[in-house]
């Protein structure tokens, strides 16, 4: 399958470099230099992922991110020359899936694109292909919990439980591999809510937060089990 990537970048040199690189990697690539050109491309093409520069002429990439996320679940990776972490945090809060900071390694960007498209395809596989398919094909049920992946909704005996973006992605990653031990590095590669220097502690903190929300006794976890020396396992029935 050839994924369609849209590069939104006003700098011609950077845009050409990105377009050429991802075309050589087998992707269908479109390009735009402004928000208006981006909208035109999205109206006439079925795009899977947008690489969006924050500093665009006329329209701020952060506002375009909010607009895109309000309309669809398309993949969004922000490409920014800003070093202020506040811009990155705001971008993620507005709905971006990931970000890279200029100057960036093309290989690193490729890995992030592949990981994001993999997560999007995983969610797509859980969507019913025909109207006759029952709604609960999107649901993961374990114990008193129900996790609706497509709607990003978690509930316990019908009572909704709020999840942050990172917590949602962690639960998708683990529940998609029940009874399998996943290393911290592998889990990191499966979630997009990154920090500047992701490490083992990133996953440990997320696991601790999920245990506090979901375990009857967080000190004796039955859902998010630690496998010492290896990683974590989703053990929900």
ChimeraX attribute file (.defattr): number of C-alpha atoms within 10 A of each C-alpha:
attribute: neighborCount
match mode: 1-to-1
recipient: residues
	/A:1	5
	/A:2	10
	/A:3	14
	/A:4	18
	/A:5	23
	/A:6	24
	/A:7	24
	/A:8	25
	/A:9	27
	/A:10	19
	/A:11	12
	/A:12	11
	/A:13	10
	/A:14	11
	/A:15	18
	/A:16	13
	/A:17	12
	/A:18	22
	/A:19	19
	/A:20	12
	/A:21	16
	/A:22	19
	/A:23	15
	/A:24	11
	/A:25	10
	/A:26	12
	/A:27	16
	/A:28	16
	/A:29	21
	/A:30	18
	/A:31	20
	/A:32	19
	/A:33	18
	/A:34	21
	/A:35	21
	/A:36	11
	/A:37	13
	/A:38	20
	/A:39	14
	/A:40	11
	/A:41	16
	/A:42	15
	/A:43	10
	/A:44	8
	/A:45	12
	/A:46	13
	/A:47	18
	/A:48	20
	/A:49	21
	/A:50	25
	/A:51	23
	/A:52	28
	/A:53	27
	/A:54	24
	/A:55	18
	/A:56	18
	/A:57	12
	/A:58	9
	/A:59	13
	/A:60	14
	/A:61	23
	/A:62	24
	/A:63	14
	/A:64	21
	/A:65	24
	/A:66	16
	/A:67	13
	/A:68	20
	/A:69	17
	/A:70	11
	/A:71	8
	/A:72	8
	/A:73	14
	/A:74	18
	/A:75	22
	/A:76	25
	/A:77	26
	/A:78	23
	/A:79	24
	/A:80	21
	/A:81	14
	/A:82	14
	/A:83	10
	/A:84	9
	/A:85	11
	/A:86	10
	/A:87	14
	/A:88	24
	/A:89	15
	/A:90	12
	/A:91	24
	/A:92	23
	/A:93	15
	/A:94	18
	/A:95	21
	/A:96	27
	/A:97	23
	/A:98	23
	/A:99	24
	/A:100	20
	/A:101	16
	/A:102	10
	/A:103	9
	/A:104	12
	/A:105	10
	/A:106	13
	/A:107	10
	/A:108	11
	/A:109	20
	/A:110	15
	/A:111	12
	/A:112	21
	/A:113	20
	/A:114	13
	/A:115	16
	/A:116	23
	/A:117	17
	/A:118	13
	/A:119	18
	/A:120	16
	/A:121	13
	/A:122	15
	/A:123	14
	/A:124	13
	/A:125	11
	/A:126	15
	/A:127	17
	/A:128	14
	/A:129	9
	/A:130	7
	/A:131	7
	/A:132	7
	/A:133	10
	/A:134	9
	/A:135	11
	/A:136	13
	/A:137	12
	/A:138	18
	/A:139	17
	/A:140	16
	/A:141	17
	/A:142	14
	/A:143	10
	/A:144	11
	/A:145	19
	/A:146	19
	/A:147	22
	/A:148	19
	/A:149	21
	/A:150	12
	/A:151	9
	/A:152	14
	/A:153	15
	/A:154	22
	/A:155	16
	/A:156	15
	/A:157	10
	/A:158	10
	/A:159	10
	/A:160	13
	/A:161	13
	/A:162	13
	/A:163	16
	/A:164	11
	/A:165	16
	/A:166	15
	/A:167	18
	/A:168	19
	/A:169	20
	/A:170	22
	/A:171	20
	/A:172	21
	/A:173	21
	/A:174	20
	/A:175	22
	/A:176	13
	/A:177	13
	/A:178	15
	/A:179	16
	/A:180	14
	/A:181	18
	/A:182	20
	/A:183	16
	/A:184	18
	/A:185	13
	/A:186	12
	/A:187	17
	/A:188	19
	/A:189	15
	/A:190	19
	/A:191	24
	/A:192	21
	/A:193	21
	/A:194	17
	/A:195	13
	/A:196	10
	/A:197	6
	/A:198	13
	/A:199	13
	/A:200	13
	/A:201	10
	/A:202	15
	/A:203	22
	/A:204	15
	/A:205	11
	/A:206	15
	/A:207	19
	/A:208	15
	/A:209	14
	/A:210	19
	/A:211	20
	/A:212	14
	/A:213	13
	/A:214	17
	/A:215	15
	/A:216	12
	/A:217	10
	/A:218	16
	/A:219	10
	/A:220	11
	/A:221	16
	/A:222	18
	/A:223	23
	/A:224	22
	/A:225	18
	/A:226	17
	/A:227	12
	/A:228	7
	/A:229	7
	/A:230	11
	/A:231	19
	/A:232	23
	/A:233	21
	/A:234	21
	/A:235	18
	/A:236	17
	/A:237	12
